[in-house]
Amino acid sequence: MAKFNLFLHKLIHWEYWPYQVVYFPVYFQYLYYAIRTRSFFYFNASNPSIKNGGFFMESKKEIYDLIPPQYYPKTLLVNPSENLASIIEKINATNITYPLIVKPDIGLRGTAVKKIYSTVELENYIKKAKFNILIQELIPYENEIGLFYIQLPNKEGKITGIVSKEFMILTGNGKNTIRELLHQDKRYLLQLESLEKEFKDKINTILKDGETINLVPYGNHCRGTKFVDASDKISPEMTASFNKICSQIDGFYFGRMDIMFSNFDDLARGENFQIVEINGAISEPTHMYDPKHSLLFGWKELTRHFHYMYLISKNNHKNGAKYLTFRAGVQEFKNHHKHYDAILEF
């Protein structure tokens, strides 16, 4: 019965539907733009400095290298074949301390992102990883948003949407275990299987009255984070601040910036924040996943942003940015699926 209730919950909340269903109208829009540009991979030109425009197989480290260092956390690129001692030496030299974040350099919707508390945990992660990883210092801010930024041809950039992220934070009552508390929220209960693997016996711990625990300390929808539309926070001051910031990121015209920050007033001034990462052509206007929004609203936002990407790509192409050839694009898709399988095995 419990499984049926979860199935029913997912069925009546479109935010959980397979992307193939949610993106149905976009497929026709994509084919139209592919015909107009005479390229199946025109989106490659949306962000000329990012591999494949940021649609697939883009290195997070290469994107960080485009960003002024004051805007993102200290980050190390590590090959899992490297000696553990040399990795620890690099961590110490960079003044990164535990706890820290470890994640794939080429990511996949939050898969294999871990908060690491010790060298033993780091060693275990590296032993399992079959891909390049990033080691990052923990960002000191508690709030997280996704800020969608675009710069249309011959116009100033603008923020087209903001999603606020509510983490999976449980508050104890001195009676119920973590497992039992998860059963009180269907959004959290959907994550039970993955949390059992990660927390093991700790999931049966009883939290003290008022004690809180953040079960997934990074804002990813498929890992249980609730997305709330905070586009009302967009202001002329914030837009001006991010036009200044994004003008320092070479070749970035379209995408979502995941940001951790202190408060919205400081963020509007471009202060007390750090960029978790930048997503390019693959970016979704994730504010659409607010449970208050209808599927029609979601389709409207998807098609609106897909149109922006088309206009930007076409303009950049006129100015010298290349579309990916069909042969190269197919090969990149194959590389993507190969990498996808490696991450899923983690």
Secondary structure as UniProt FT lines:
FT   HELIX           2..12
FT   HELIX           14..16
FT   HELIX           19..22
FT   HELIX           24..37
FT   TURN            40..41
FT   HELIX           42..45
FT   TURN            48..49
FT   HELIX           51..54
FT   HELIX           60..64
FT   TURN            65..66
FT   HELIX           69..71
FT   STRAND          75..78
FT   TURN            80..81
FT   HELIX           84..93
FT   TURN            94..95
FT   STRAND          100..104
FT   TURN            109..112
FT   STRAND          114..116
FT   HELIX           119..128
FT   STRAND          133..137
FT   STRAND          143..150
FT   TURN            153..154
FT   STRAND          158..166
FT   STRAND          169..171
FT   HELIX           178..182
FT   TURN            183..184
FT   HELIX           186..189
FT   TURN            190..191
FT   HELIX           192..199
FT   HELIX           200..204
FT   TURN            209..210
FT   STRAND          212..214
FT   HELIX           221..223
FT   STRAND          226..229
FT   HELIX           231..233
FT   HELIX           236..246
FT   TURN            247..248
FT   TURN            250..251
FT   STRAND          254..261
FT   HELIX           264..268
FT   TURN            269..270
FT   STRAND          273..279
FT   TURN            281..282
FT   HELIX           286..289
FT   TURN            291..292
FT   HELIX           295..318
FT   TURN            319..320
FT   HELIX           326..344
//
